[in-house]
Amino acid sequence: MDVDPAAIRAAARPAPDFFAGFEERVHPLPEGHVRYRIGGSGPPLLLLHGHPQTSAMWHRVAPALARGHTVICPDLRGYGRSWAPPPQEDHAQMSKRAMAGDLLALMDALGADRFAVGAHDRGARVGHRMAADHPGRVRILLTLDIAPTREMYAEGGAGFAADYWWWFWLIQPSPLPERMISADPDWYWCRKCCTFPRGAPFAAEALEEYLACWREPATVAAACEDYRAAWTVDIAHDDAEPGPMDVPVHALWAEEGAVGRHFDPLALWRRRARTVTGRAIPGGHFLAETNPGAVLSEWEPILSGLRAPPRAPRTPPPAGPA
């Protein structure tokens, strides 16, 4: 299926309340920085985006969640306007453990000792590693349209490989995917994201942010390294887990998506966590953008029901370049 990026951009409509009430900030790291959006007040909630997007994907749910929480929406390492580490032979710089480390440093700076995590796609893999490595920090992991990495690679068949072709293409040695993507990044992004069921249109502000970031060669390289890490060092970290983690998982997946078609998400998450709930909800892969009402209906009662909410994080002044 071919796509026309110009037509997709023309079909996008502005979101007049795009991240209403949120500020954009930058947290410095020893080697780089994390760019993030923050808004609201109350117990901290960390929202992690998927590939190949940015924190902009949360614009339809974050303002509602901010009525009862301090909502922090970072750009993951290698994506958006956060730092993109240079490639390494072992790909460890884009391991989910390394990506989670950036975010734990951010939450430390905000004074958030414990927090809930809501995460989509690749961000849920970061959330899984964070919860498994630091169960005392993560109160609950809320996932969107994803199952654990090791199990999906191990048990996905030919149908899954056809649906999720980029899982197997982006892991090819550099510079094969990097050069091909960078030849026409807008076309690649739209081909990847706008042929999902209900994958388009995105809000104009979000789409422009996605495309602008994806035109950066460093972002393309980091994204490929993200996938190379997923099938090497990340699986090694998964294999080393001593057993199911104690952090509860609530997993949602798209009725029209490939995850539920090829896998039993609850069964796979139960190999990773002792307490797992969830179900399929209407929509395609980009649930937070195409069916935000369903996501909020699932998440808000769970978040409201968390007992003994920790103190809200402080909001330091911006540091570094915006």
LUMTOR-8909 format. One record per residue: residue in one letter; x, y, z of N, C-alpha, C in turn. Coordinates in steps of 0.05 Angstrom, whole numbers, plus 32768, in hexadecimal, padded with zeros to 4 digits. Layout:
REM LUMTOR-8909
AXYZXYZXYZ
...
//
This chain:
REM LUMTOR-8909
M80117FE88000800080008000801280198000
D800D802A7FEC801C80437FEC800E80587FFC
V801D806D8003801280838013801B809D8007
D800D80B2800C801380CD8003801780DF801C
P802F80E48024803380F4803C80268110803B
A8026811C80238019813780217FFB81358026
A7FEE8120801C7FD2811D80217FCC8117803E
I7FDD8107804B7FD9810180677FDC811A8078
R7FF0812B80717FF3814480807FDB8157807B
A7FD1815780637FBA8169805D7FA18160806B
A7F9F814580707F87813B807E7F88813F809C
A7FA0814480A77FA2814880C47F94816280CC
R7F87816180E37F79817880ED7F8581828107
P7F87819D810A7F9281A881237F83819F813C
A7F91819B81527F858195816C7F8681AF817C
P7F7181BE817F7F7281D8818D7F7B81D581AA
D7F7781BE81B67F7F81BA81D27F9781A981D5
F7FA981AA81C17FC1819A81C07FD2819E81D9
F7FD3818B81EB7FE2818C82047FDC81A58214
A7FC281AB82167FBA81C382267FC281BF8243
G7FCE81D4824E7FD781D482697FF281C7826F
F7FFF81BE825A801981B1825D803081C48256
E804781BF8263806081CE825D807381BA8250
E808581C5823F809A81B5823480B481BC8243
R80C381A8824B80DB81AB825A80F181998250
V8109819E82598120818D8253812F8186826C
H8134816D82708145816482878160815B827D
P81768168828781908160827E81998145828A
L81A88136827B81B4811D828381D2811F827F
P81E1810D828C81FF810E82888207810E826B
E81F980FF825A820180FC823E81EE810A822B
G81D88114823481C48120822281AE812E8231
H819581298228817E8136823581658127822E
V8151812B823F81368121823B812381398237
R8115813A82218101814F821D80E681438225
Y80D68152823480BD8147823F80A8815D8241
R808F81548242807881658247806E815E8263
I806581728272805B816D828D8043817F8292
G802F817482A08017818382A78007817582BC
G7FF5818482C87FE3817982DD7FEF817982F8
S7FE1816C830B7FEA816A83277FDF81508332
G7FED814683467FE4812D83537FFA81188350
P7FF380FE8355800680E98353801380E88337
P802C80E18335803A80E2831B803380CB8309
L803080D182F0802980BE82DB803C80C382C3
L804D80AF82BD806080B182A7805480A3828E
L805280B28278804780A7825F805D80A5824A
L8060808D823F80768086822D806B80808211
H8075808D81FD806B808B81E28077807381D3
G806D806E81BC8076805881AB808780628193
H808E804E8183809D8053816A808980568153
P808E8068814080A4807C813F809980978146
Q8090809A815E808280B38167809280C2817C
T808480D48189809080E4819F807A80E681B4
S808080F681C9806D80FA81DE8054810881D4
A8054811381BC803C811F81B18024810B81AF
M802A80F181AE801480DE81AB800180DE81C2
W800880EA81D97FF780EA81F07FE4810281F2
H7FE3811381DD7FD5812C81DF7FB7812981E4
R7FAB811281DC7F8E810E81E07F87810181FA
V7F9B80F8820A7F9480EC82247FA280FA823B
A7FB9810682367FC88112824C7FB98129825A
P7FAB813B824C7F9D8150825B7F878145826D
A7F79813082657F65812582767F728117828F
L7F878109828B7F9580FC82A17FA1811082B4
A7FA9812882A97FB5813C82BA7FA2814982CE
R7F88814382CB7F74814E82DF7F78814182FA
G7F85812982FB7F89811C83157FA681128319
H7FB8811883067FD3810F83087FE6812482FD
T7FFF812383068014813182F9801E811F82E2
V8019812782CA801F811682B38039811F82A6
I804B810C82A280658111829680678101827D
C806B810F8266806C8102824C80878108823F
P809B80F6824380B580FB823780B780F0821A
D80CA80FB820B80D380EE81F380E880D981FB
L80E580C181F280F880AC81F9811380B381EC
R812880A881F9814380AA81ED814280A181D0
G814E80B181BF814F80AB81A2813880B58192
Y812380BE819F810A80C68191810480E48198
G80F480F0818680EB810B818C8102811E818E
R8101812E81A38116814281A88127813B81C0
S8125812281CA8139811981DD8152811181CF
W8167810B81DF8181810681D3818180EB81C5
A819180E981B0819480D081A181B180C781A3
P81B780B281B381D280A981B681DC809D819C
P81F6809F819782018093817E820080748180
P81FF8067816981FE804A81688216803D8176
Q82118024818182268014818C82237FF88181
E82397FE9818182397FCF817682267FBC8184
D82237FBF819E82117FAD81AD81F57FB981B0
H81F07FD181A681D67FDE81A781CC7FE481C3
A81DD7FE281D781D47FE581F381CB800281F9
Q81D5801581E981CD803181EE81AF803581E9
M81A2802381DA8186802581D58177800E81E1
S8183800181F581757FEC8204815E7FF98214
K814A7FEA821A81347FF58229813D7FFC8246
R81517FEE824F815D7FF5826A816980108269
A81798016825481858031825181708046824E
M815C8041823E8146805482398137805A8253
A81328045826381258048827C813680588290
G81518055828E8162806482A0815F8082829D
D815D808B8284815880A88280813F80B2828E
L812A80A2828D811080AA8298811080A882B6
L811E809582C18121809482DE813080AC82E9
A814480B582DA815280CD82E2814080E682E1
L812F80E782CD811B80FC82CB810880FB82E2
M80FD80E482E980EA80E282FF80F880E88319
D811180E1831C812080E88334812181078337
A812781148321812981318321810F813E8328
L80F98131832180DE813B832780D581338343
G80E58124835180DD811C836C80C88106836D
A80C580F7835880B180E2835680BE80C7835D
D80BB80BE837680C780A5837E80B8808D8373
R809E808F8372808E807A8367807980868354
F80728078833F80618084832B8054806E831A
A803E8074830E8031806282FB803D806782DF
V803C805382CE8047805582B38031804C829F
G802A805E828C801980578276802A8058825D
A80288043824C803C8041823680308033821E
H8039803C82078030803181ED8048802681DE
D8044800E81D18057800581BE8073800381CA
R8087800F81BD80A3800D81C880A5801881E4
G8095802D81EA809680388205808E8023821A
A807C8011821380757FFC8226808B7FE9822B
R809E7FE5821880B57FD5821C80C87FE28230
V80CA7FFD822D80DA800C824180CC800A825C
G80B2800C825D80A4800A827680A77FEF8283
H80A67FDA827380AA7FBE827D80C57FBC828A
R80DA7FC5827C80F57FC2828780F87FD382A0
M80EC7FEB82A180ED7FFB82B980DF7FED82D0
A80C87FE282CB80B97FD482E180C77FBB82EA
A80D37FAC82D880E17F9482E080FB7F9A82EF
D81097FAF82E781227FB682F4811E7FC6830D
H81087FD6830F81047FE8832680E77FE5832F
P80DF7FCE833980C37FCA834080BA7FDD8357
G80CC7FE7836680C47FF9837B80BE80158372
R80C4801B835880BF8036834D80A48037833E
V809D8021833180858021831F806D8015832D
R8058802483308040801B833E802F8009832D
I802D800F8314801D7FFE83018027800582E5
L80267FF182D3802E7FF482B780157FF082A6
L800D800682997FF5800682877FFF8005826A
T7FFA7FF0825B80067FED82417FF07FEF822B
L7FF97FF982147FE77FFB81FC7FF37FEC81E5
D7FE57FD981DB7FE97FCA81C280067FBF81C0
I800D7FAF81D480287FA481D580277F8B81E7
A803A7F7981E2803F7F6281F3805D7F6181F7
P80677F51820980847F51820F80967F4A81F7
T80AD7F5781F680BF7F5581DF80C77F3881D9
R80D27F2A81ED80DD7F1081E980C87EFD81DD
E80B17EFE81E9809C7EEB81E080927EF281C4
M80907F0B81BD80877F1281A3809B7F09818D
Y80B57F0D819380C97F03818080C97EE5817F
A80C67ED8819580C87EBB819680B07EAD818A
E80987EB9818D80807EAA818680717EB6816E
G807A7ECD8164806E7ED8814C80747EC78133
G805F7EC1812480637EB1810C80657EC280F3
A80607EB680DC80637EC480C3804F7EDA80C0
G80367ED680CA80227EEB80C9802A7F0480D8
F80357F0080F0803F7F16810080567F2480F2
A80697F1580E7807F7F2180D980767F3280C1
A80617F2980B380567F39809D804A7F5280A7
D803B7F5180BD802E7F6980C880427F7C80D4
Y80557F7280E280697F8280F080847F8080E3
W80847F8580C9809D7F8180B980B47F9180C3
W80B07FA980CF80C67FBB80D780D57FAE80EF
W80C87F9C80FE80D77F8F811480EF7F7F8109
F80ED7F7680F181017F6580E581137F7480D1
W81097F8B80C881187F9B80B5812B7FAE80C4
L81217FBB80D981317FCF80E781497FC380F6
I81487FA980FB815E7F9C810981757F9580F6
Q81717F9A80DB81877F9480C8819F7FA680CE
P81B77F9C80C881CF7FAC80CF81CE7FC780C1
S81D97FDB80D081DC7FF680C581F07FF580AE
P81EB8005809981D8801B809781C080148085
L81B97FFB808281A47FF4806F818A80028075
P817D7FFE808C8163800B8090816680298092
E817C8032809F817F804F80A28180805E8087
R818F8054807581918061805B81778060804B
M8169804A804D81508048803E813B805A804A
I8139805B80648125806D8071812B808A806B
S81448091806E814C80AE806B814980B8804F
A814780A6803C814280AE8020812780BC801D
D811480B5802E80F980C2802D80EB80BD8048
P80F480CB805D80EA80C6807780CC80CB807B
D80C180DF806D80A480E48070809580CC8064
W809D80C2804D808F80AB8041809180938054
Y80A9808D805E80AC80768070809A80798088
W809A80918095808A809480AD806D808F80A7
C8063809B809280478098808B8040807B8083
R8053806E8074804E8052806D804D80418085
K805E80478099805F803780B28046803C80C3
C803D805580C58029805C80D9800D806080CE
C800A806780B57FF0806E80AB7FE28058809B
T7FED8040809C7FE0802980907FD6801680A5
F7FDA801C80BF7FCC800D80D47FAE801380D3
P7F9E800080DC7F81800780DF7F7E802080F1
R7F6F803380E87F6A804C80F67F84805A80FD
G7F99805780ED7FB3806380F37FB4808080EC
A7FA2808B80DC7FA280A780D57F8580B080D4
P7F7F80C980D77F9380DF80D97F9C80E380F6
F7FB480ED80F87FBF80F781117FB981158113
A7FB9811F812B7FB6813C812E7FCD814A8120
A7FC7816181147FDC816F81047FF581758114
E7FF1817E812D80088185813D801A816C8143
A800D81568149801C813D814F802A81338136
L801C8133811F8027812981078040813980FF
E803E815381008055816380F9806D815E810B
E8068815A8125807D81548137808A81398130
Y807A8125812B8084810B81248096810C810B
L808C811980F6809B811A80DD80B4812B80E0
A80B3814180EE80CB815280F180E181438100
C80DA8134811480EE8125812380F8810E8113
W80E78101810380EF80EA80F3810180F180DC
R8102810B80D58114811380C08131811680C9
E8136811480E38150811680EE815F80FB80EC
P817680FA80DE818480E180DB818B80D380F6
A819080E3810A819780D78124817F80C88130
T816780D2812B814F80C58135814B80AA8126
V814F80AB810C814C809280FC8160807D8106
A81798085810A818E8073811381878068812F
A817D8079814181778070815C815F805D815B
A814C8062814A813480518149813C8035813F
C814E8033812B8158801981228167800B8138
E8177801A81478185800E815E817280058174
D815C801381778147800A818A813E7FEE8183
Y81397FE8816A81307FCE816281477FB98163
R815F7FC1815C81757FAF815E817A7FA7817B
A81767FBA818D81797FB481AA81637FA181B2
A814B7FA481A781347F9581B081387F7781AC
W81457F6F819681487F52819181637F47819A
T81737F5881A8818D7F4F81B2818E7F5481D0
V81977F6B81D8819C7F7181F481827F718204
D816C7F7B81F981537F7B820881497F5F820E
I814C7F4D81FB81447F31820081567F248215
A81707F2B821581827F22822A81787F2B8245
H81707F44824781657F4F8260814B7F418268
D813A7F3B825481217F2C825A81287F118265
D813B7F03825881427EE88260814D7EE7827D
A81597EFD828581667EFE829F81537F0482B6
E813A7F0B82B081277F1182C581237EF882D7
P81237EFB82F181217EE4830381067ED78304
G80F27EE682FC80D67EDB82FC80C37EF282F7
P80A97EEC82F880957F0182F380987F188307
M80957F3182FD80997F48830E807F7F4D831E
D80837F5C8334806C7F618346805C7F7A833D
V80667F8A832B80587FA1832180407F988310
P80277FA0831780107F98830780107FA482EB
V80057F9582D880037F9E82BD7FE67F9E82B4
H7FDD7FB482A87FC37FB5829B7FC77FB9827E
A7FC27FA5826E7FC87FA582517FB07FA98240
L7FB17FBD822F7F9C7FC2821B7FA87FBD81FF
W7F987FB381ED7FA27FB081D27F8B7FB581BF
A7F927FBB81A67F7F7FC481927F707FAC8185
E7F557FAE81847F457F9A81787F4D7F96815A
E7F557FAB814D7F5C7FAA81317F7A7FA7812C
G7F897FA381417FA67FA2813F7FB17F86813C
A7FCB7F8581377FD97F6B81337FE07F5D814D
V7FE37F6C81627FEC7F5F817B7FD87F4A8185
G7FBE7F5281867FAA7F3F818E7FA47F2A817A
R7FA97F3081607FA47F1C814B7FB97F05814C
H7FD17F0C81547FE77EF881537FEF7EED816E
F7FE67EFA81847FEF7EF2819E7FD87EF381B2
D7FDC7EE781C97FCA7EEA81E07FD97EFD81F4
P7FD47F1781F27FE47F2982027FE37F248220
L7FCC7F1D822B7FCB7F1882487FDC7F008250
A7FDB7EEB82407FEB7ED3824680087EDA8245
L80117EEA8232802D7EF1823080357F038247
W80257F16824E802C7F288264802C7F19827F
R801C7F038281801D7EF3829A80367EE3829D
R80467EE1828980617ED6828C80747EEA8298
R806C7F038297807E7F1982A080757F2782BA
A805B7F2482C180517F3282D9803E7F2082E7
R803D7F228301802B7F118312800E7F1A8310
T80097F33830C7FEE7F3D830B7FEA7F4B82F0
V7FD87F4082DF7FD47F4A82C47FB67F4B82BF
T7FAD7F6282B57F917F6582AC7F917F738291
G7F7A7F7582847F797F83826B7F667F778258
R7F647F8482407F517F7A822C7F577F898212
A7F4A7F8081FD7F4B7F8E81E37F367FA581E4
I7F3D7FBB81D77F2A7FD181D47F297FD981B7
P7F137FE681AF7F0F7FED81927F2580008189
G7F2E7FFB81707F41800D81647F587FFF8158
G7F6A800E814C7F83800481417F9A800A8154
H7FB2800781497FCA8008815A7FCD8021816B
F7FC7803881607FCC8052816D7FB58059817F
L7FB0804A81937F97804C81A47F95806781B2
A7FAB807281BC7FA9808B81CB7FA180A281B9
E7FA5809F819F7F9E80B4818C7F8380AF817D
T7F7D809581787F65808F81697F4D8087817B
N7F52807F81937F3C807881A67F44808081C2
P7F49809A81C67F5280A381E17F3D809F81F7
G7F2380A081EF7F0E809C82037F0F8081820F
A7F14806C81FF7F168051820A7F2E804E821C
V7F44805A82147F5C805882257F5780658240
L7F4B807D823F7F45808B82597F32807C826A
S7F1E806F825D7F0A8060826C7F178049827B
E7F2C803D826F7F3A8027827C7F4D80318291
W7F5C8046828B7F72804E829C7F69805E82B4
E7F55807082B07F4F808382C67F45807482E0
P7F33806082DE7F2C805282F77F4380448305
I7F55803982F57F6C802B83007F7E803F830E
L7F84805583017F968069830D7F8980768326
S7F6F807A83257F628086833C7F6180738353
G7F628059834E7F60804583637F7A803E8370
L7F90804983667FAA804383737FAA804E8390
R7FB1803E83A27FB1804783BE7FCA805683C6
A7FC7806683DB7FDD807683E77FEE808383D1
P7FE1809683C27FF180A383AD800980B183B8
P802080AE83AA803880BC83B3803680DA83AE
R804880E983BA8047810683B6804C810C8398
A8040812283908043812B8374806081348370
P806A813183588085813B8352808681598351
R809D8163835880A18180835480A781858336
T80A4819E832E80A981A5831280BF81BA8311
P80D881B1830D80EE81C4830C80ED81D582F3
P80FB81EC82F480FB81FD82DC810981EE82C5
P810381F682AC811081E98295812E81EC8297
A813B81D7828D815881D7828C816181CF8270
G817381DD8265817E81D6824A816C81E18234
P817281DA821B816381E58204814881D88202
A813481E881FA811981DE81F6811781CE81DD
//
